[in-house]
């Protein structure tokens, strides 16, 4: 319950009095939350919509006793709306998930809808230029998955993306994130937290092509601490000023991480 109050308080704190301002601001270049795991520091211009989604995502996990293969269509679909020139609201959903779990000679398959999250982003620095960029994004789960096997214990949290422009075409950035979880599987530790650290280096090769390399680490604080580390790589192609395509792959480099995830996606602003 406290997460809902935390989210409402965040909206009240960051929603500025100029939300209905009619000041004309130059349309920013198309920036998206995907395909890296790190969020962008940028928000949309006032009144603009952006839809971004994974077209196809495949994740493979293999351990000593089972194999898990997850195929998702339109995974991590994000609907974004610019409230004003420093704030935006986001709805993130996982519409179509197919997960197959194989164990020795048996297997199970689960199909259905994933979770839905509500997020609010406020930009503090860097929206319209400057070397340093900083934003803050509280979020909360508003709809559970159709099946337990397609969801997670994540209930909400807080994200702080940041970046530093090293050169005009080279950016160092990342994010710090605090996740809050609640599960009924273990009464003793039904509530716990996780911390995420992510760092990336992105390069613009031309006006249309860019790429990034990223290190992402998640550490949970429950029972024995679980650490998931990844090395991620991706390429973006700007088809038009309002349409971007991307492909990428995420490689697990710690024991508890997913072995491999590869994906393709798009983003469209209107």
N, C-alpha and C positions, 0 to 999 in steps of 0.2 A: 504493500500500500504506500510506503514512504516514497517509492520511486515515482508514483504518479504526482505526489505533492512536489517532489524535487523537479519534475519536468515542468509543471505549471509555473513554479517559481523561476525557472530558467527562462521561460517565455516572457514573464513579466520583467525580468531584469534586463534582457537583451533586446526586447522589442522597443525600438526608439520612437520618439514622438513624431518623427518625420515619416512614419510609415505610409502616410497618404500624400507625401510630397510629390509634386508634379515636375520637379527639377529634371531636366534632360541630361542623361549621362551617356557618354559614348559606349556603344555596344562592345563588350569585352570579347576577346578571342575565346573560342570554344575550349573550355576546360572541364574535365569530368572526374568523377570519383574512381572510375575504373580505368585501366585494367589492373593497376597495382593494388595491393592490399592497403597501402597508405592512402588516406583521404587527401583531397585537394584543399588548399587554404581558401580557394576562391568560392564566392557565391554568385548566383545568377543576377543579372540585371533585373530591376523591378518589373514585374508583370510577365517575365519570360518563363516558359516551361522547358524542361529537358527530360527526355526519356532515355535511359541507358540500361543495357541488358547484356547478359551473356547469351549468345545464340545457341551454343552447344558447349557443355562442360563435362569432362570425364575425370573422375577421381579413382585411383587405385590404392588399396591398402592391403598389405600382406604381412601376416605374423605367423607364429609357430602353429597355430591351430585353425586359422580361418583366413579367407580372402574376402574382401569387401570391394565391390565395384559399384560406383554411383554415377549414373548418367542423368544430367539435368538439361532440360530445354528452357530457355529464357530464365536461367538461374540468376538469382540476385538482381532482379529487375528493380530499378530505382526510378521513381517519379519525383521530380524536383520542381519547385515553384519559387520564384523570387518575390518575397514579400515587399522588400524595398532593396536598396542598393548595398546593404550590408547583411541582410538576413534572408534566409530561405527555409522552407519546410520541405521535408522529404518523407516519402513512404517507400519502404524497401520490402519486397516480397519475393518468395520462392514459389512460383506458380506450379511447375510440373517437375516432379522428381521421381526417378525410378532407381531403386537401390536393391542390389542383389548381394546377399551374404552367403558365401559358400563355406562349408565346414566338412572336411573329409569327403564323404560320398553324398552328402545332402546339401540342399541349398534352399534359401527363402528369398522371395521377391516382394518388395513393397513399392506401391505406386500411389501417388497422391500429391496434395498441396503442402508446401512448407509453411514457415512462419512469416509473420508480417511485423515490421518494426516502424515506429514513428520517430523521426529525428528532426531536430531544429539546429541550424548552423548559423553562427554569428562570426563575421570576419572582423578582426581587430586591426590587422595590418596587411598591406600588399594587394588589396583588391584592384587598385587602379595604378599600380606602379610601385617602385621602391625595391630595395635589395632584400628586405626581410618580410616574410609573410607569416601570419599567425591567425588561427581560428579556433573556435570551441564548439563542440557538437554533443549535447546530451541526447540520449535515445532511450526508448522503452518498447518492450514487446506489447503489441495490442491484439494480435490474433495468434493462437497456437496452431501447430501443424495438424493435418488431418489424422496422422498416425504418430505414435510416440517414436517410432523408428526413423521418422523423417524430420524430427525436430531436435531441439537441444534444451539444455537447462538455462541458457542465457535469458535473463529477464530485462536487462538494461545496462546503462553505463554512461561513460563520459569519454569523449575523444578530443585530443588536442593536436591537430595537424600543424606543421611548421615547414618553412623552406627558406633557403638563402640562395640568392642568385650569385653564382660564382662568376659567370660570364653571361653575355646576352643569350647564348645557346646552351648553357650548362647550368643545371640546378641541383643543389644538394638539399634534400628534404627528408621528411618522415613524419611519424606521429607517436604520441604516447596515449595509451588507452587503458581505462579501468573498466573491467566487466564485472557485473554482479550476477550470480547464479543462484537458483533455488531448485532443489530436487527433492523428491519424496522417497528416493531409493535408499537413502542412508539418513535415518532420523537424527543421528548424532551430528552429522555434518551436512544438514539439508541446505544451509546457506554458506556460500563461499565466494571468493573474489579471484580475479586473474588480472595480471598486468601484461600489456603488450608494448613492445618496443619495436619500431620499424624504421629503417633508414634506406633511402634510395638515392641513386644518381641518375638523372635524366639528361638526355642529349637531343637537341633539335638538329637533324641532319639537313633539313630543308624546310620550307614553309609548310610542307605537307607531311613529312616523315619525321617521326621521333621514336626514341627507344629508352628503356630504363633497365637498370639492374637494382635489385632490392634484397635486403636482409630483413626477415620478419621473425620475431620471437614472442611466443606466448607462454607464460608461466602461471599455473594455477596454484592456489594455496588451500589445499584440502588433502587430508590423509598424507600420503607421500606426494610431494610436489611434482607436478607433471610439466615437462618442458617440451614445447614443439617449436623447432627451428626450421626455417625455409630459406632457400635461395630462389628468387623469382626473377623472371625475365619476360619482357614483352615489347611489342612494336605497335605504334599507332600510325594510321594513315588518314589524313584529313581529305575526304572526298570532296566536300564543299565547305563553305564557312559554317554550316550548321549540321553537317553529317560526318561522323568519324567512325572508322572501323579499327578493330584491334585483334591481335592474336598473342598468345603467351603461354608460358609453362611455369609451374611452381614445383620445386624439387625439395622433398623432405630430407633434412640433414641431421635429424636427431631420431632417437629410437621411437618416440611416441608420435612423431609427425606422420602425416599421410605420405606415402611413397612418391606419388606423382599426381599432378593435376594439370591438364592442358585444356585450353579453352579458345573460343573466338567470341567476339562481341561487337556491339555497335552503340552509338549514342546519337540522338537527333534532337536538336533544339528548335523550338517553334514558338 
